[in-house]
């Protein structure tokens, strides 16, 4: 079963590739960059339900998207059912293609309030919260979750069995527990085994450690997945989506991007960030991306430090161009 079978505006997509929602990463400029390299479905940074209800401006800014991004979802998180329902109604007025409920964020400040992966500690509450959101809005609703709180409380099967009874359109599963954070390897076997069960009809999107075309293909070959979701592997590597699609279609690996191409894309990303936010904040926002764009380059420390210290868009560009000249000689 693929996502084309769900009424969420995904058209005739088969084996769709999602960009995972990542705080301070999957903003408007980065989503559009990934879209240019072929990602199928986008999801916003996660949005606090409490902040939405309190009318906090920054959270409304996170929900901005344009029609070029479709299909696109807005993800919300929170611990209070009433607040989540109210937030979902607010999200609905922005007209995304779906609303995603975060039951997977492992960050301490989120889970200590019972939100994100903290919801996995109380499955009945999680299912009731999801049911009330589904009943309150007309948009399709999805859920992104982890396997459980820790190795002793793997609840993913119980949750998925419950979600498919509530009218949830699809569920994305990250193959780690909350206690793992991002350590160790994602357990893809649990996800694929669940997707292969005859009694599980809800589409399952696999997530976790998908950072190469080969891993993407393995996920699709092992399970009856509705799609895959790429997270950290896309940071500083937006062409990964084009590489995955080409490999799935032909079985051939595209050549990795050259230093020139990496620099060109990094500058394009910087300019889009400066245009969307401002030239004052763009260099700061780009720092988390630069390290990934040039990961693995030898003798890169001085360039890295220069980029981390620079607060000027033009200076950033000159440093990036110098990188190209240095490594392309």
Secondary structure, 3 states (H helix, E strand, C coil): CCHHHCCCCCCCCCCEEEECCCCCCCCHHHHHHHHHCCCCEEECCCEEHHHHHCCCHHHHHHCCCCHHHCCEEEEEECCCHHHHHHHHHHHHCCCCCEEEEEECCCCHHHHCCCCHHHHHHCHHHHHHHHHHHHHHCCCEEEEEEECECCCCCECHHHHHHHHCCCCCCEEEEECCCHHHCCCCCCCHHHHHHHHCCCCCCCEEEEECCCCCHHHHHHHHHHCCCCEEEECHHHCCCCCHHHHHHHHHHHCCCCCCCCHHHHHHHHHHHHHHHHHHCCHHHHHHHHHHHHHHHCCCCCCCHHHHHHHHHCCCHHHHHHHHHHHHHHHCC
